[in-house]
């Protein structure tokens, strides 16, 4: 959990969860014994048990109910697949229309089950890309009411901003995402952010390293680039849409200094989407 003394004027990005796990969570929550029921510790434990039975954890065992609560607050709620009615007493959980679309699109009930996430990937059954994720990422706006507690004074479509930058820059590396992109306040900032990244790439190796190291010492830098960096999770989310791919790029003109980055899979398709 990020410290509360950091600035809230930075993009809030989920730090846990994956596409397949999210789809199955939404599927289980559509069952009669979950849908519209109290979102209690008992129900959270029951959902954790179902994820373990389906092998959709690293260990293949059930998660704690606290972990499930965190997972739910991340991708399923963040992308609008489920919502919790906090006005009711007790609070109740529901699947949204797009949540049902997600379940139907991937026919999740008929996907073969394995012992753990590693076995899913080994067998080629792990769902890692979703057109429904793409749809929701394109609609996502920061700050929306769901994440207002963690993020303030920002009004931007983050994924659309990212795609527009990728059309101009070919790639965005993890440092550029955490250090520059995540601090974008509004869509009108696009020309400024574009020039800032271009200028950042022109820095000498020593200057770039010094800036990034200094940023890593801040609370925002620790959140975005150090331990379980949110910049890395955001790259995963971008790739989950099927519009982006992971690449490695050389930085600082140093032969062996490569960073994780994202690029576009289909430039023409992205141009059509964002223009």
C-alpha positions in Angstrom: 0.0 0.0 0.0 1.4 3.4 -1.0 2.0 5.9 1.8 -0.7 8.5 2.3 1.8 11.3 2.4 2.6 11.1 -1.3 1.0 13.4 -3.8 -2.4 12.3 -5.0 -1.9 14.2 -8.2 -0.5 11.2 -10.0 -2.2 8.4 -11.9 -3.7 5.6 -9.8 -2.9 2.3 -11.3 -3.8 -1.2 -9.9 -0.8 -3.2 -8.7 -2.3 -6.8 -8.7 -4.3 -9.1 -10.9 -4.3 -10.4 -14.4 -6.8 -10.8 -17.3 -7.7 -14.5 -16.7 -8.0 -14.1 -13.0 -10.2 -11.1 -13.4 -12.5 -12.8 -15.8 -12.9 -15.8 -13.5 -13.6 -13.6 -10.5 -16.3 -11.8 -12.4 -17.7 -15.1 -13.5 -17.9 -16.4 -9.9 -19.5 -13.2 -8.7 -22.3 -13.7 -11.2 -23.3 -16.9 -9.5 -26.6 -16.8 -7.5 -24.8 -17.3 -4.1 -22.7 -14.2 -4.8 -24.7 -11.8 -7.0 -26.5 -9.1 -5.0 -25.4 -10.6 -1.7 -23.5 -9.0 1.2 -19.8 -8.5 0.4 -18.8 -9.9 3.7 -15.6 -11.6 4.9 -17.3 -14.9 4.4 -18.1 -14.1 0.8 -14.6 -12.9 0.2 -13.3 -16.2 1.6 -15.7 -18.1 -0.6 -14.4 -16.3 -3.7 -10.8 -16.9 -2.6 -11.6 -20.6 -2.3 -13.1 -20.7 -5.9 -10.0 -19.0 -7.3 -7.8 -21.6 -5.6 -10.0 -24.5 -6.8 -9.7 -23.1 -10.4 -5.9 -22.9 -9.9 -5.9 -19.2 -10.7 -3.3 -18.2 -8.1 0.5 -18.5 -8.2 0.5 -21.3 -5.6 -2.7 -22.9 -6.8 -4.1 -22.5 -3.3 -6.8 -20.2 -2.0 -5.9 -16.6 -1.3 -6.7 -14.8 1.9 -10.0 -12.8 2.0 -7.9 -9.7 2.3 -6.0 -10.5 -0.9 -9.3 -11.1 -2.7 -10.6 -7.8 -1.5 -7.5 -6.1 -2.9 -7.8 -8.0 -6.2 -11.4 -7.0 -6.6 -10.7 -3.4 -5.9 -8.0 -3.5 -8.6 -9.0 -4.7 -12.0 -12.6 -5.8 -11.7 -13.8 -2.6 -10.0 -11.2 -0.4 -11.7 -12.4 -1.4 -15.2 -16.0 -1.4 -14.2 -16.8 -5.1 -14.4 -18.3 -5.2 -10.9 -19.5 -2.6 -8.4 -20.2 -2.6 -4.7 -23.3 -0.8 -3.6 -22.0 1.1 -0.6 -25.3 2.8 0.0 -26.9 -0.5 1.1 -26.5 -2.0 4.6 -24.7 -4.4 4.4 -22.8 -3.5 1.2 -23.8 -5.7 -1.7 -21.9 -6.7 -4.8 -23.1 -6.8 -8.4 -21.8 -7.6 -11.9 -22.2 -4.8 -14.5 -23.4 -5.3 -18.1 -19.8 -5.1 -19.3 -18.9 -7.7 -16.7 -21.4 -10.1 -18.3 -20.0 -9.2 -21.7 -16.5 -10.1 -20.4 -17.7 -13.5 -19.2 -19.6 -14.3 -22.4 -16.8 -13.1 -24.7 -14.3 -15.5 -23.2 -16.7 -18.4 -22.4 -14.7 -18.7 -19.2 -16.7 -21.6 -17.8 -15.4 -23.9 -20.5 -11.7 -22.9 -20.3 -9.6 -25.9 -19.1 -8.5 -25.7 -15.5 -4.9 -26.2 -14.2 -3.1 -26.4 -10.9 -1.8 -22.9 -10.9 -1.2 -19.9 -13.1 2.2 -21.2 -14.3 0.5 -24.4 -15.6 -2.2 -22.3 -17.4 0.5 -20.5 -19.2 2.5 -23.6 -20.0 -0.6 -25.3 -21.5 -1.4 -22.2 -23.5 -4.8 -21.7 -21.7 -3.9 -18.5 -19.9 -6.1 -15.6 -21.2 -3.8 -12.6 -21.5 -5.6 -10.3 -24.0 -9.2 -9.2 -24.1 -11.1 -7.0 -26.5 -13.4 -6.1 -23.5 -10.3 -4.9 -21.6 -9.5 -2.8 -24.6 -13.0 -1.3 -24.6 -12.8 -0.4 -20.9 -9.3 0.9 -21.1 -10.3 3.3 -23.9 -13.2 4.5 -21.8 -11.2 4.8 -18.5 -10.9 8.3 -17.2 -8.7 9.5 -14.3 -10.0 10.7 -11.9 -13.2 8.7 -11.8 -15.3 8.3 -8.6 -14.0 4.8 -7.9 -10.4 5.9 -7.4 -11.0 9.5 -6.1 -9.7 8.5 -2.6 -6.3 7.8 -4.1 -6.1 10.3 -7.0 -7.2 13.9 -7.3 -7.1 16.9 -9.6 -6.5 14.9 -12.8 -8.8 14.7 -15.7 -7.3 12.6 -18.5 -8.1 9.4 -20.5 -4.8 7.6 -19.6 -4.8 4.9 -22.3 -5.8 7.2 -25.1 -3.0 9.6 -24.0 -0.6 6.7 -24.1 -1.6 5.6 -27.5 -1.3 9.1 -28.9 2.2 9.3 -27.5 3.2 5.9 -28.9 2.1 7.1 -32.4 4.6 9.9 -32.1 7.4 8.2 -30.1 7.3 4.6 -31.3 7.8 3.4 -27.7 7.5 4.4 -24.1 9.9 2.9 -21.6 9.1 2.2 -18.0 11.0 5.2 -16.7 9.3 7.6 -19.0 5.9 6.2 -17.9 6.6 6.4 -14.2 8.6 9.7 -14.2 6.7 11.7 -16.8 3.5 10.1 -18.1 1.9 9.4 -14.7 2.1 13.0 -13.8 0.0 14.2 -16.7 -3.0 16.2 -15.4 -5.2 16.7 -18.5 -5.5 15.7 -22.1 -4.6 19.2 -23.2 -1.1 18.6 -21.8 -0.3 16.2 -24.7 2.1 18.6 -26.6 3.9 19.4 -23.4 4.3 15.8 -22.3 5.4 14.8 -25.8 8.2 17.5 -25.8 9.2 16.6 -22.3 9.8 13.0 -23.2 11.7 14.0 -26.3 13.9 16.2 -24.2 14.4 13.5 -21.6 15.7 11.2 -24.3 18.3 13.8 -25.3 19.8 14.0 -21.8 23.4 12.7 -21.3 23.6 9.3 -19.7 24.9 10.9 -16.5 22.1 13.5 -16.3 19.3 11.0 -17.1 20.6 8.5 -14.4 20.8 11.3 -11.8 17.3 12.5 -12.5 15.8 9.0 -12.3 17.8 8.1 -9.2 16.6 11.3 -7.5 13.0 10.5 -8.5 13.2 7.0 -7.1 13.9 8.5 -3.7 10.6 10.3 -3.6 7.3 8.6 -2.5 6.0 8.9 -6.0 9.2 7.4 -7.4 9.0 4.5 -5.0 5.4 3.9 -6.0 5.9 4.1 -9.8 9.4 2.7 -10.3 10.8 0.8 -7.3 9.0 -1.9 -5.4 6.2 -3.5 -7.4 6.3 -0.5 -9.7 2.9 0.7 -10.9 4.6 1.6 -14.2 5.2 -2.1 -14.8 1.6 -2.9 -14.0 0.3 -0.2 -16.3 2.4 -1.7 -19.2 0.7 -5.0 -18.5 -2.7 -3.4 -18.7 -1.8 -1.7 -22.0 -0.7 -5.0 -23.4 -3.9 -6.7 -22.1 -5.8 -4.7 -24.7 -4.2 -6.3 -27.7 -3.1 -2.9 -29.0 0.3 -2.8 -27.3 3.3 -5.1 -27.1 6.3 -5.4 -24.8 9.6 -4.4 -26.2 13.1 -3.7 -24.9 14.9 -0.4 -25.7 18.4 0.9 -25.3 18.7 4.1 -23.3 21.5 6.5 -22.4 23.4 5.3 -25.5 24.9 2.5 -23.4 25.1 -0.8 -25.3 23.9 -3.1 -22.5 21.4 -0.7 -20.8 18.0 -1.9 -21.9 14.7 -1.1 -20.4 11.2 -2.6 -20.5 9.0 -0.6 -22.8 5.7 -0.8 -24.8 5.1 -0.2 -28.5 2.2 -0.5 -30.8 1.1 -3.7 -32.6 -1.0 -2.1 -35.3 -0.3 1.5 -36.0 -3.1 2.0 -38.5 -5.7 0.5 -36.1 -4.5 2.8 -33.3 -4.7 5.8 -35.6 -8.3 4.9 -36.4 -9.1 4.6 -32.7 -7.6 7.8 -31.4 -8.4 10.1 -34.3 
